[in-house]
Amino acid sequence: MKKLILAVLALSCLSLQAQVVGRFGNGISQKIRVGSIITAASITEPTADILWYKFNEGSGTTLTADVGPNGTTSGGSGYTTGADGVATHAFNFGGDTTAKTTDSAVTYGVNVITVTFWAYNTAWGTGATPLLSSSGGTSTANTWMIDNDEGTVRCIFQGTTTSLLRYEGFAAPSNSAWHHFAVVFDGSTAAGEITVYVDGAVQSTSVNQSDRDGTSNFGAETLYIGNASGPSFWGGYMDDVRIYGSALSAGQVVKVYENPE
């Protein structure tokens, strides 16, 4: 009997290593380990405490924030099907749109943040095209930016001196599909640290510059989406933008990834 019980337990453990295929409502197949699902189930989905734009308005130019200041869109091709598979739950930036906070600046009050969002692009294009940016770029101290530079996604954040920053990049994921990004900007040390997740998995990045200085909190700035107050515009879709005032754990990132809104 003891051997039989051990055999059953062994088979159960093997079954947890099997892969299952989950399908989001947007038609994207995603392989997930059963063991990961069990682990994620024990983790509570974190609540964005600095900013949350769901892009669920469906029409108009006003962005109603669930958390943080409201915003507006200018230009673009209107709303499209979101990462959650629901029609009009994402915004098509169309290569000519800026979305930004307008009611007030985004106030951080911390030097560690996590930025998460869903992005869909038909082609990552040429030149530098910002996805999200505080202050419209990185020419101001204690700011951050995530952009695409000809197929390389760049994550940059300034220190207290504007010419000194931390800049890391990684290859952009496949086109014509929704992908979830999570970027942890940890400015609690002078050099800073960046951790990147795509579709719930941590990414290897190349460090291009690492002379950032200072540990000051991120500044209270306007958030730009799809542009950085300049002539370059991002041409894809965006959905479910969140900013947290802490470093999310790997398990928390997976939880956010599994629950697009």
C-alpha positions in Angstrom: 0.0 0.0 0.0 2.8 2.4 0.9 4.4 1.8 -2.5 1.1 2.4 -4.3 0.7 5.8 -2.5 4.2 6.8 -3.4 3.5 5.9 -7.0 0.4 7.9 -7.1 2.2 10.9 -5.6 5.0 10.6 -8.2 2.4 10.6 -11.1 0.7 13.6 -9.6 4.0 15.5 -9.5 4.7 14.6 -13.1 1.2 15.8 -14.1 2.0 19.2 -12.6 4.9 19.6 -15.0 2.5 19.1 -18.0 1.8 22.2 -20.0 -1.7 23.4 -20.6 -2.8 25.9 -23.2 -4.8 28.8 -22.0 -6.5 31.2 -24.4 -7.2 34.8 -23.6 -10.3 36.3 -25.1 -8.2 38.1 -27.7 -7.3 34.8 -29.3 -3.7 34.6 -28.1 -2.6 31.1 -27.1 -0.3 31.1 -24.1 1.4 28.0 -22.6 1.3 28.0 -18.8 2.7 25.4 -16.5 0.0 24.0 -14.1 2.5 24.5 -11.3 2.6 28.2 -12.1 -1.1 28.5 -12.0 -1.2 26.9 -8.5 1.5 29.3 -7.3 -0.2 32.3 -8.8 -3.5 31.3 -7.2 -1.9 31.9 -3.8 -0.8 35.5 -4.7 -3.2 38.4 -4.5 -3.3 40.6 -7.6 -1.6 43.9 -6.6 -3.6 47.1 -6.9 -2.0 50.0 -8.8 -1.6 52.8 -6.3 -0.1 55.6 -8.5 -1.9 55.4 -11.9 -4.3 53.0 -13.7 -5.7 53.6 -17.2 -7.8 50.7 -18.4 -8.6 52.4 -21.8 -12.1 51.0 -21.5 -13.9 54.3 -22.5 -14.7 53.1 -26.0 -15.1 56.5 -27.5 -14.2 60.2 -27.0 -10.9 61.8 -26.0 -11.1 61.6 -22.2 -9.2 59.0 -20.3 -10.9 58.2 -16.9 -8.3 57.0 -14.4 -9.2 54.3 -11.9 -6.3 55.6 -10.0 -4.4 58.9 -10.4 -5.2 61.9 -12.6 -7.5 61.7 -15.6 -6.0 62.3 -19.1 -6.8 63.0 -22.7 -6.0 61.6 -26.2 -5.4 63.6 -29.3 -5.4 62.1 -32.8 -5.3 58.4 -33.3 -7.7 55.9 -34.8 -10.0 55.4 -31.8 -10.6 52.3 -29.8 -10.1 48.6 -30.7 -10.3 45.2 -29.1 -8.3 45.0 -26.0 -5.9 42.5 -24.4 -8.9 41.1 -22.5 -10.7 40.3 -25.8 -13.4 42.9 -25.3 -14.2 45.2 -28.1 -13.3 48.9 -27.6 -11.1 48.1 -24.6 -7.8 49.4 -26.0 -6.7 52.5 -27.9 -5.2 52.5 -31.4 -2.5 55.1 -31.4 -2.2 55.0 -35.2 1.2 56.7 -35.3 -0.1 60.2 -34.7 -1.5 60.2 -31.1 -0.4 61.4 -27.7 -2.3 60.4 -24.6 -1.3 62.2 -21.4 -2.4 63.1 -17.9 -4.1 66.4 -17.9 -5.9 66.9 -14.6 -2.6 67.1 -12.7 0.9 65.7 -12.7 1.5 62.0 -11.7 2.8 62.1 -8.1 5.1 59.3 -7.1 6.7 60.1 -3.7 8.9 57.0 -4.0 12.1 56.0 -5.8 11.0 52.5 -6.8 8.2 51.9 -9.2 6.8 49.2 -11.5 5.2 50.2 -14.8 3.0 47.6 -16.5 1.0 47.7 -19.8 -0.2 45.7 -22.8 1.1 46.6 -26.2 0.3 45.4 -29.7 2.3 46.5 -32.8 2.1 45.5 -36.4 5.7 46.6 -36.9 8.2 48.1 -34.4 9.4 50.5 -37.1 12.4 52.7 -37.4 13.7 55.4 -35.2 13.0 56.0 -31.6 9.3 55.9 -30.8 8.3 56.3 -27.1 5.7 54.0 -25.6 5.5 55.7 -22.2 7.4 58.6 -20.7 7.3 60.7 -17.6 7.9 64.4 -18.3 7.9 63.8 -22.1 11.4 62.4 -22.2 14.5 61.9 -20.1 15.9 65.4 -20.2 14.6 66.1 -16.7 16.1 64.7 -13.5 14.4 61.8 -11.8 12.3 60.8 -14.7 11.9 57.5 -16.7 11.0 56.4 -20.3 10.2 53.2 -22.2 10.6 53.4 -25.9 11.3 51.4 -29.1 14.4 52.1 -31.1 14.3 50.1 -34.3 13.2 46.8 -32.7 15.0 47.3 -29.4 12.8 48.2 -26.4 14.7 50.6 -24.2 14.1 51.3 -20.5 15.8 54.5 -19.3 15.8 56.4 -16.0 17.6 59.5 -14.9 19.3 60.3 -11.7 19.7 63.7 -10.1 22.0 64.8 -12.9 20.2 64.8 -16.3 23.1 63.5 -18.3 23.6 60.6 -16.0 21.2 57.7 -16.4 20.7 53.9 -16.4 19.7 52.6 -19.8 19.0 48.9 -20.6 17.5 47.4 -23.8 16.1 44.1 -25.1 14.8 42.7 -28.4 11.2 43.6 -29.0 8.7 40.6 -29.0 6.9 39.5 -32.1 4.6 41.8 -34.1 0.9 41.5 -34.6 0.2 40.1 -31.1 -0.6 41.4 -27.7 2.3 41.4 -25.3 2.4 42.3 -21.6 5.3 44.4 -20.3 6.3 45.0 -16.7 9.3 47.2 -15.9 10.7 47.7 -12.4 12.7 50.9 -12.0 14.6 50.6 -8.7 16.2 53.9 -7.8 16.9 53.0 -4.1 20.6 52.9 -5.0 22.5 55.5 -6.9 23.3 53.2 -9.8 19.8 52.0 -10.0 18.4 48.7 -11.3 16.0 47.8 -14.0 14.1 44.5 -14.2 12.0 43.7 -17.2 9.2 41.0 -17.7 7.5 40.2 -21.0 4.4 38.0 -20.9 5.2 37.2 -17.2 8.8 36.0 -17.9 11.9 37.9 -16.8 14.0 39.2 -19.7 17.8 39.4 -20.2 18.8 43.0 -21.0 21.9 44.7 -22.3 23.2 47.6 -20.1 24.1 50.5 -22.4 24.7 53.2 -19.8 25.0 52.8 -16.1 26.3 56.1 -14.6 23.0 57.2 -13.0 23.4 59.1 -9.7 21.3 59.8 -6.7 18.4 58.2 -4.9 15.8 60.9 -5.1 12.1 60.1 -5.6 10.7 60.3 -9.1 9.5 63.8 -9.9 5.8 64.8 -10.2 5.4 64.9 -13.9 2.9 64.6 -16.8 2.8 61.0 -18.1 3.0 60.7 -21.9 1.8 57.6 -23.7 2.6 56.9 -27.4 4.8 60.0 -27.6 7.2 62.1 -25.6 6.1 65.6 -26.5 8.1 65.4 -29.8 7.6 64.5 -33.5 8.0 60.7 -33.0 4.8 58.7 -32.4 4.2 55.0 -31.7 1.9 53.2 -34.1 0.4 50.3 -32.2 -2.3 49.7 -29.6 -2.1 50.1 -25.9 -4.2 48.7 -23.0 -4.3 48.5 -19.2 -1.5 50.9 -18.2 -0.6 50.7 -14.5 2.0 52.3 -12.2 2.8 50.9 -8.8 4.8 52.6 -6.1 6.8 49.5 -5.3 8.8 46.7 -7.0 6.4 43.9 -7.9 7.6 40.4 -7.3 7.8 37.9 -10.2 4.6 36.2 -8.8 2.7 39.5 -8.7 3.8 40.3 -12.3 2.4 37.0 -13.4 -0.9 37.7 -11.6 -1.2 41.1 -13.4 -0.4 39.4 -16.7 -3.1 36.7 -16.2 -5.8 39.4 -15.5 -5.9 42.0 -18.3 -8.5 44.7 -17.9 
